[in-house]
Structure formats: C-alpha cells, structure tokens
Amino acid sequence: MDDDCADDECPLSHGDYAWIEPNHPTVVAFSYARAYDVAKLEAAFRSGLLAQPKPPIIPAKTLAKIRKIAATARELDRDLKKLL
C-alpha cells in the first residue's frame, strides 16, 4: 500500500484477521475483485495453485466490516456490489 493505491477504503489489521501480519498495512483490493466459480476455487486450493489462508475462516465481525464498506466502495464494480 502506498500513496498511489486506489484501494484505501477498507484497511485491515492483524486484529481483524490473524492471517494478516502484524504491522503490515493491508487493504481489501476492491479494484481487483472478480467473481469466480466456487468449484474452481476449491480445485485451486486442493491442487496447491492457491494457498489456503490460516485460519481458513474469516471472523464474522471482519466480514461484516468488509461488506459494509464494499456496499459503497468506489473501486468495487457495480455488478459485484449486487452480489452482496
């Protein structure tokens, strides 16, 4: 994350999700959001193409925070907002 980062609306910290490293500025990259087929994602995890985050479950409070910000995020595509 730097001054040119368009995705600055939803900062997260280690306190939001243990997988995020402490003292590492992190944001949700809404501008990169894409809709994917769940079966393809699961296959990518099984094959090792994608690494499963640890812990694999994001806390409900953190998901609620992301969804609330996503609903009005300028960088999230309108069609993806409809999925919320």
Secondary structure as a PSIPRED ss2 file (coil, helix, strand):
# PSIPRED VFORMAT (PSIPRED V4.0)

   1 M C   1.000  0.000  0.000
   2 D C   1.000  0.000  0.000
   3 D C   1.000  0.000  0.000
   4 D C   1.000  0.000  0.000
   5 C C   1.000  0.000  0.000
   6 A C   1.000  0.000  0.000
   7 D C   1.000  0.000  0.000
   8 D C   1.000  0.000  0.000
   9 E C   1.000  0.000  0.000
  10 C C   1.000  0.000  0.000
  11 P E   0.000  0.000  1.000
  12 L E   0.000  0.000  1.000
  13 S C   1.000  0.000  0.000
  14 H C   1.000  0.000  0.000
  15 G C   1.000  0.000  0.000
  16 D C   1.000  0.000  0.000
  17 Y C   1.000  0.000  0.000
  18 A C   1.000  0.000  0.000
  19 W C   1.000  0.000  0.000
  20 I C   1.000  0.000  0.000
  21 E C   1.000  0.000  0.000
  22 P C   1.000  0.000  0.000
  23 N C   1.000  0.000  0.000
  24 H C   1.000  0.000  0.000
  25 P C   1.000  0.000  0.000
  26 T E   0.000  0.000  1.000
  27 V E   0.000  0.000  1.000
  28 V C   1.000  0.000  0.000
  29 A C   1.000  0.000  0.000
  30 F H   0.000  1.000  0.000
  31 S H   0.000  1.000  0.000
  32 Y H   0.000  1.000  0.000
  33 A C   1.000  0.000  0.000
  34 R C   1.000  0.000  0.000
  35 A C   1.000  0.000  0.000
  36 Y C   1.000  0.000  0.000
  37 D C   1.000  0.000  0.000
  38 V H   0.000  1.000  0.000
  39 A H   0.000  1.000  0.000
  40 K H   0.000  1.000  0.000
  41 L H   0.000  1.000  0.000
  42 E H   0.000  1.000  0.000
  43 A H   0.000  1.000  0.000
  44 A H   0.000  1.000  0.000
  45 F H   0.000  1.000  0.000
  46 R H   0.000  1.000  0.000
  47 S H   0.000  1.000  0.000
  48 G C   1.000  0.000  0.000
  49 L C   1.000  0.000  0.000
  50 L C   1.000  0.000  0.000
  51 A C   1.000  0.000  0.000
  52 Q C   1.000  0.000  0.000
  53 P C   1.000  0.000  0.000
  54 K C   1.000  0.000  0.000
  55 P C   1.000  0.000  0.000
  56 P C   1.000  0.000  0.000
  57 I C   1.000  0.000  0.000
  58 I C   1.000  0.000  0.000
  59 P C   1.000  0.000  0.000
  60 A H   0.000  1.000  0.000
  61 K H   0.000  1.000  0.000
  62 T H   0.000  1.000  0.000
  63 L H   0.000  1.000  0.000
  64 A H   0.000  1.000  0.000
  65 K H   0.000  1.000  0.000
  66 I H   0.000  1.000  0.000
  67 R H   0.000  1.000  0.000
  68 K H   0.000  1.000  0.000
  69 I H   0.000  1.000  0.000
  70 A H   0.000  1.000  0.000
  71 A C   1.000  0.000  0.000
  72 T C   1.000  0.000  0.000
  73 A C   1.000  0.000  0.000
  74 R C   1.000  0.000  0.000
  75 E C   1.000  0.000  0.000
  76 L C   1.000  0.000  0.000
  77 D C   1.000  0.000  0.000
  78 R H   0.000  1.000  0.000
  79 D H   0.000  1.000  0.000
  80 L H   0.000  1.000  0.000
  81 K H   0.000  1.000  0.000
  82 K H   0.000  1.000  0.000
  83 L C   1.000  0.000  0.000
  84 L C   1.000  0.000  0.000
